[in-house]
Amino acid sequence: MSAHQYDEGHTVAGWTGVGIATIGTAVLAVGVCLVSTPLLVGGLAIVVVSLLVTWALHLTGWGKPPGRRPREEWGMRLRDLSAGDGHPGCVGCRMAGRRGVRRTAMTDLPVPVVGEPEPAVANPGG
């Protein structure tokens, strides 16, 4: 039996963001201890960079959609190919202007997200 029973979001985007943010908070801590404005500003800048890097990696498929994933999609080296359309309910995808269309595995046809209005269909008969 595996030690990991739940998908906890172990992704390249997540770990890279945490690593960069850790460096940023360490620089912030040193800035607080030394009462150094340049270190405080530098630490904050590094934290902001970590957010942007994490967001960019998520949008390129190295993150994960909100919620649980099937066990076969838990691997760190697996890229999320649905990221190009956006993830339903994902704030980061919405901020990037992606609608969040679900695709089915069998047909790869877009399925509207719950709560999203259906597109208007022209009446060909008149």
C-alpha positions as CSV (number, residue, x, y, z in Angstrom):
1,M,0.0,0.0,0.0
2,S,1.3,3.4,-1.0
3,A,2.1,6.0,1.7
4,H,0.2,8.6,-0.3
5,Q,-3.5,8.0,-0.3
6,Y,-4.5,11.5,-1.5
7,D,-3.4,13.8,-4.3
8,E,-1.9,16.7,-2.4
9,G,-0.8,18.7,-5.4
10,H,2.8,17.6,-5.7
11,T,3.6,19.4,-9.0
12,V,6.6,21.1,-10.6
13,A,4.8,24.4,-10.3
14,G,4.0,23.9,-6.7
15,W,7.5,22.8,-5.6
16,T,9.2,25.5,-7.7
17,G,7.0,28.2,-6.2
18,V,7.6,27.0,-2.7
19,G,11.4,26.9,-3.2
20,I,11.5,30.4,-4.6
21,A,9.2,31.7,-1.9
22,T,11.3,30.1,0.8
23,I,14.3,32.0,-0.4
24,G,12.3,35.2,-0.5
25,T,11.1,34.7,3.1
26,A,14.6,34.0,4.2
27,V,15.8,37.2,2.7
28,L,12.9,39.0,4.3
29,A,13.9,37.5,7.7
30,V,17.4,38.7,7.4
31,G,16.1,42.1,6.4
32,V,14.0,42.2,9.5
33,C,16.9,41.1,11.7
34,L,19.3,43.7,10.2
35,V,16.6,46.4,9.8
36,S,17.6,46.7,6.2
37,T,15.1,48.2,3.7
38,P,16.9,46.9,0.6
39,L,16.8,43.3,2.0
40,L,13.1,43.7,2.9
41,V,12.3,45.0,-0.6
42,G,14.4,42.3,-2.2
43,G,12.7,39.6,-0.2
44,L,9.3,40.9,-1.1
45,A,10.3,41.0,-4.8
46,I,11.5,37.4,-4.6
47,V,8.2,36.3,-3.1
48,V,6.3,38.1,-5.9
49,V,8.6,36.4,-8.5
50,S,7.7,33.1,-6.9
51,L,4.0,33.8,-7.5
52,L,4.6,34.7,-11.1
53,V,6.8,31.7,-11.8
54,T,4.2,29.3,-10.1
55,W,1.4,30.9,-12.2
56,A,3.4,30.6,-15.4
57,L,4.3,27.0,-14.8
58,H,0.6,26.2,-13.9
59,L,-0.5,27.8,-17.2
60,T,2.0,25.8,-19.2
61,G,0.7,22.5,-17.7
62,W,3.1,21.9,-14.8
63,G,0.5,22.6,-12.2
64,K,-2.9,20.8,-11.5
65,P,-6.5,21.7,-11.7
66,P,-8.4,22.4,-8.4
67,G,-9.6,19.3,-6.7
68,R,-8.5,15.7,-6.7
69,R,-6.9,14.0,-9.7
70,P,-7.1,10.3,-10.7
71,R,-4.2,8.3,-9.2
72,E,-2.6,7.8,-12.7
73,E,-2.2,11.6,-13.0
74,W,-0.3,12.0,-9.7
75,G,3.2,11.8,-11.0
76,M,5.5,14.8,-10.9
77,R,6.7,14.3,-14.4
78,L,3.2,14.3,-15.9
79,R,2.1,17.4,-17.6
80,D,-1.5,18.6,-17.5
81,L,-2.5,18.8,-21.2
82,S,-5.8,20.5,-20.3
83,A,-4.1,23.6,-19.0
84,G,-4.2,25.2,-22.4
85,D,-8.0,25.6,-22.2
86,G,-8.0,26.5,-18.6
87,H,-9.2,24.6,-15.6
88,P,-12.9,24.9,-14.5
89,G,-13.1,26.8,-11.2
90,C,-9.4,27.8,-11.3
91,V,-8.7,31.5,-10.4
92,G,-5.3,31.5,-12.0
93,C,-6.7,30.3,-15.3
94,R,-9.5,32.8,-15.1
95,M,-7.0,35.6,-14.5
96,A,-5.1,34.5,-17.6
97,G,-8.4,34.8,-19.6
98,R,-8.9,31.1,-20.0
99,R,-12.5,29.9,-19.8
100,G,-12.0,26.5,-18.3
101,V,-13.6,24.0,-20.7
102,R,-13.7,20.4,-19.5
103,R,-12.7,17.8,-22.1
104,T,-13.8,14.3,-22.1
105,A,-11.3,11.5,-22.5
106,M,-13.1,9.6,-25.2
107,T,-14.2,12.3,-27.6
108,D,-12.0,15.3,-26.6
109,L,-15.0,17.5,-27.2
110,P,-15.6,20.6,-25.0
111,V,-18.1,20.2,-22.3
112,P,-19.5,23.5,-20.8
113,V,-18.6,24.3,-17.2
114,V,-21.5,24.2,-14.7
115,G,-23.0,27.6,-14.3
116,E,-21.7,28.8,-17.7
117,P,-24.4,30.0,-20.1
118,E,-24.9,27.9,-23.2
119,P,-23.9,29.5,-26.5
120,A,-26.7,31.0,-28.5
121,V,-27.7,28.8,-31.5
122,A,-29.1,30.6,-34.6
123,N,-32.5,29.3,-35.7
124,P,-31.9,28.1,-39.3
125,G,-35.6,27.8,-39.9
126,G,-36.5,31.4,-39.6
